[in-house]
Amino acid sequence: MEDLMGIVKFDERGLIPAIVQDAEGGEVLMLAYMNREAVERTVKTGYSHFFSRSRNRIWMKGEESGNIQEVKEVFYDCDLDAILLKVKQHGVCCHEGYKSCFFRKWGSSGSSTIIEREIGPEELYGSAIIKKIYNVIVDRKIHPKENSYVSHMMKKGLDGILKKIIEEAGEVCLSAKDGVKEGIIYEIADLWFHSLLIMGYCEITPDDIFKELGKRFGKGGLKRGGN
């Protein structure tokens, strides 16, 4: 940290521009500014932090939306006055619902064209909503909030979360015995949520689970010739 802070050049306002790039696809996601504290927090936590010039404060990307950025690599340019973050983007980057903030293309006629499709509300189902909830859980783990249920459960630790999962699993069984579909759905949602809690606590991502399920898909579970 001392080496990086001694190398890069902050401007007269104490800021340095930071370009954020998708670590896998290489797409430029956003441009923001960092001060010394934002750089320190980014390196310390492994999640991108910036300095808001309009709000005059440090902010973590995704602190409200859950669309956090895991920093994989940090680069600086030849003039030492710009930083490049290569990140794993969780959810979308742009607050308008696009993957990248650079979703408008300038045309030769002076018109602009949207080159990336916005994510609609209907896509907040399936894996998208699972990832969005998980991202919020990770954010609450890193930055606890006083009135946050997730922060409260994280403070209880592993045993507290596991006890709640056992309780929710029992509720699913009782609801299934009652045979009321709406009740079963409600209790399974609770169980899934608390399963995401333990995943966040143990630093296991939804993609880790999806990959494991993918390995199992199409494979028979019964052995022939057994008794």
C-alpha positions in Angstrom: 0.0 0.0 0.0 2.8 2.4 1.0 4.5 1.8 -2.4 1.3 2.4 -4.4 0.5 5.6 -2.5 4.0 6.9 -3.0 4.0 6.2 -6.7 0.6 7.5 -8.1 0.0 11.2 -8.4 -3.1 12.8 -6.9 -4.3 16.1 -8.4 -4.6 19.4 -6.5 -7.9 18.2 -5.1 -6.3 15.0 -3.8 -8.1 12.9 -6.4 -7.0 10.5 -9.1 -9.3 9.1 -11.9 -10.0 5.4 -11.8 -11.1 3.4 -14.8 -13.0 0.2 -14.0 -12.8 -2.7 -16.4 -14.4 -6.2 -16.4 -11.6 -8.6 -15.6 -13.0 -11.4 -17.8 -14.5 -9.7 -20.8 -12.3 -6.6 -20.8 -15.3 -4.2 -21.2 -14.9 -0.8 -19.7 -17.6 -0.4 -17.0 -17.2 3.0 -15.5 -15.0 6.0 -14.7 -14.9 7.4 -11.1 -12.5 9.2 -8.8 -10.5 8.0 -5.8 -8.8 9.9 -3.0 -6.1 8.3 -0.7 -8.7 6.8 1.6 -10.7 5.3 -1.2 -7.5 3.7 -2.6 -6.7 2.4 0.9 -10.2 0.9 1.4 -10.1 -0.7 -2.0 -6.8 -2.4 -1.4 -7.7 -3.4 2.2 -11.2 -4.8 1.5 -10.8 -6.1 -2.1 -13.9 -4.2 -3.1 -13.9 -0.9 -5.1 -14.4 2.3 -3.2 -14.5 5.8 -4.7 -14.8 9.4 -3.7 -18.0 11.2 -4.6 -17.3 14.8 -5.7 -21.0 15.7 -5.5 -21.6 14.1 -2.0 -18.1 14.8 -0.8 -17.7 11.4 0.8 -16.2 7.9 0.3 -18.6 5.3 -1.1 -18.4 1.6 -1.9 -19.7 0.6 -5.3 -22.9 -1.4 -4.7 -23.4 -0.2 -1.1 -27.0 0.5 -1.9 -27.8 -1.5 -5.0 -25.8 -4.6 -4.1 -23.9 -4.4 -7.4 -20.5 -4.7 -5.8 -17.2 -5.0 -7.6 -14.5 -7.5 -6.5 -11.2 -6.1 -7.4 -8.9 -8.6 -9.1 -6.0 -6.4 -10.2 -4.9 -2.8 -9.8 -2.8 -1.0 -12.5 -1.6 2.6 -12.9 -0.7 4.3 -16.1 2.7 5.6 -17.5 2.1 9.1 -16.3 1.2 7.8 -12.8 -1.9 9.9 -12.7 -4.7 7.3 -13.4 -5.6 4.0 -11.9 -7.2 1.0 -13.6 -9.2 -1.5 -11.6 -9.9 -4.9 -13.1 -13.0 -6.3 -11.3 -15.6 -9.0 -11.2 -18.8 -7.1 -11.5 -21.8 -8.5 -9.5 -25.0 -7.4 -11.1 -25.0 -4.4 -13.4 -22.5 -1.5 -13.1 -24.7 1.5 -14.3 -27.3 2.9 -12.0 -29.6 3.1 -15.0 -29.7 -0.7 -15.2 -27.0 -1.3 -17.9 -23.9 -3.6 -17.5 -21.6 -0.7 -18.4 -22.0 3.1 -17.9 -20.8 3.4 -21.5 -24.0 2.1 -23.2 -24.5 5.0 -25.6 -22.6 5.1 -28.9 -22.0 8.5 -30.6 -23.0 8.5 -34.3 -21.3 10.4 -37.1 -24.6 12.4 -37.6 -24.5 13.6 -34.0 -27.1 11.2 -32.8 -26.5 8.6 -30.1 -27.5 5.0 -30.0 -28.0 2.7 -27.1 -25.9 -0.3 -27.8 -26.6 -2.4 -24.7 -30.0 -3.7 -23.5 -31.3 -2.5 -20.2 -32.1 -5.2 -17.6 -35.9 -5.2 -17.0 -37.8 -6.0 -13.8 -38.8 -9.4 -15.2 -35.2 -10.4 -15.3 -34.9 -10.0 -11.5 -36.1 -13.6 -11.2 -34.1 -16.7 -11.3 -30.3 -16.4 -10.9 -30.5 -12.6 -11.2 -32.4 -12.0 -8.0 -30.3 -14.7 -6.2 -27.2 -12.8 -7.1 -28.7 -9.5 -6.2 -29.7 -10.6 -2.7 -26.3 -12.3 -2.3 -24.5 -9.0 -3.2 -26.4 -7.1 -0.6 -25.5 -9.8 2.0 -21.8 -9.4 1.2 -22.1 -5.6 1.4 -23.8 -5.8 4.9 -21.1 -8.2 6.0 -18.4 -5.7 5.0 -20.3 -2.6 6.1 -22.6 -3.5 8.9 -25.7 -1.4 9.4 -27.4 -0.9 12.7 -31.0 -1.8 11.6 -30.0 -4.5 9.1 -31.2 -8.0 9.7 -28.3 -9.4 7.7 -25.8 -7.5 9.8 -27.6 -8.7 12.9 -27.3 -12.3 11.8 -23.7 -11.9 10.7 -22.9 -10.7 14.2 -24.4 -13.9 15.6 -21.8 -15.8 13.7 -21.7 -19.3 12.2 -23.7 -21.0 15.0 -26.4 -18.4 15.0 -26.9 -18.6 11.2 -26.9 -22.4 11.2 -29.5 -22.5 14.0 -31.7 -20.3 11.9 -31.2 -22.5 8.8 -32.3 -25.6 10.8 -35.3 -23.7 12.0 -36.3 -22.6 8.5 -35.8 -26.1 7.1 -38.2 -27.4 9.8 -40.8 -24.7 8.7 -40.5 -26.0 5.2 -41.3 -29.5 6.3 -44.3 -28.4 8.4 -45.7 -26.3 5.6 -45.3 -29.2 3.2 -47.3 -31.4 5.6 -50.0 -28.8 5.7 -50.2 -28.9 1.9 -50.8 -25.2 1.4 -48.8 -24.2 -1.7 -48.5 -20.5 -0.7 -47.1 -21.4 2.7 -44.6 -23.8 1.2 -43.4 -21.2 -1.2 -43.0 -18.6 1.6 -41.0 -21.0 3.8 -38.8 -22.2 1.0 -38.0 -18.5 0.2 -37.0 -18.0 3.8 -34.8 -21.1 3.7 -33.1 -20.0 0.5 -32.5 -16.5 1.9 -30.8 -17.9 5.0 -28.8 -20.3 2.9 -27.5 -17.3 1.0 -26.6 -15.9 4.4 -24.3 -18.8 5.2 -22.9 -18.7 1.7 -22.0 -15.0 2.3 -20.5 -15.8 5.7 -18.4 -18.6 4.2 -17.5 -16.6 1.1 -19.2 -19.1 -1.3 -20.9 -17.4 -4.3 -24.0 -18.4 -6.1 -21.8 -19.1 -9.2 -20.0 -21.7 -7.0 -23.3 -23.5 -6.4 -24.4 -23.2 -10.1 -21.2 -24.8 -11.2 -21.6 -27.6 -8.8 -25.2 -28.2 -10.0 -23.9 -28.1 -13.5 -21.4 -30.9 -12.8 -24.3 -33.1 -11.5 -26.8 -32.3 -14.3 -27.4 -35.3 -16.5 -25.7 -37.8 -14.3 -27.6 -40.7 -12.9 -27.9 -41.0 -9.2 -28.8 -44.7 -8.9 -26.4 -47.6 -9.3 -27.7 -50.5 -11.3 -27.4 -54.0 -9.9 -27.6 -52.9 -6.3 -29.9 -54.5 -3.7 
